[in-house]
Amino acid sequence: MAAIVITVVALTSSTAALVEGTPSLLSANLGPCHDVTTGTLQSFLIIANDTTGYNNSRYQPFVMKVHRCDTLLVTFTDKSCCAPHGLAVETYFPKGIISQPGQSSSMRLQATISGQFALTEHIFSPTYLFDRNSGTLNVT
């Protein structure tokens, strides 16, 4: 007659302490904003114009200021008569978005990295020379 042996392994307090003392295992999947209790939605409207640039940035680049872990909703409107315009955000959205004349596009992103990031026209357009460095995203 064969005997059936059942082994029960209990989680002891020393095993639990070992797991709790290993933050790299527990926090690896928490995400870049796990240490921030609040992040807010920040909305920005950027208007592309053939003569004055993005939000009048031809002579004075604009700045979007947010805190780390804020969510950004950027609406990009092309007020040009005849040329598409693009908007890219260094590090965050380098492939950018493109709007056709008279239309709007939007991007949504979470500011997970602190620093200053260029807002650029990433496609060639009539205003490329003064729109390629249109502004800055400052994340603190």
Stockholm file with secondary structure:
# STOCKHOLM 1.0

chainA/1-140         MAAIVITVVALTSSTAALVEGTPSLLSANLGPCHDVTTGTLQSFLIIANDTTGYNNSRYQPFVMKVHRCDTLLVTFTDKSCCAPHGLAVETYFPKGIISQPGQSSSMRLQATISGQFALTEHIFSPTYLFDRNSGTLNVT
#=GR chainA/1-140 SS CCCCCCCCCCCCHHHHHHHHTCHHHHHTTSCTTTTCSCCCEEEEEEEEETTTEETSTTTSCEEEEECTTCEEEEEEEECCSSCCEEEEETTTEEEEEEECTTCEEEEEEECCSCEEEEEECCSCCTTHHHHTTCEEEEEC
#=GC SS_cons         CCCCCCCCCCCCHHHHHHHHTCHHHHHTTSCTTTTCSCCCEEEEEEEEETTTEETSTTTSCEEEEECTTCEEEEEEEECCSSCCEEEEETTTEEEEEEECTTCEEEEEEECCSCEEEEEECCSCCTTHHHHTTCEEEEEC
//
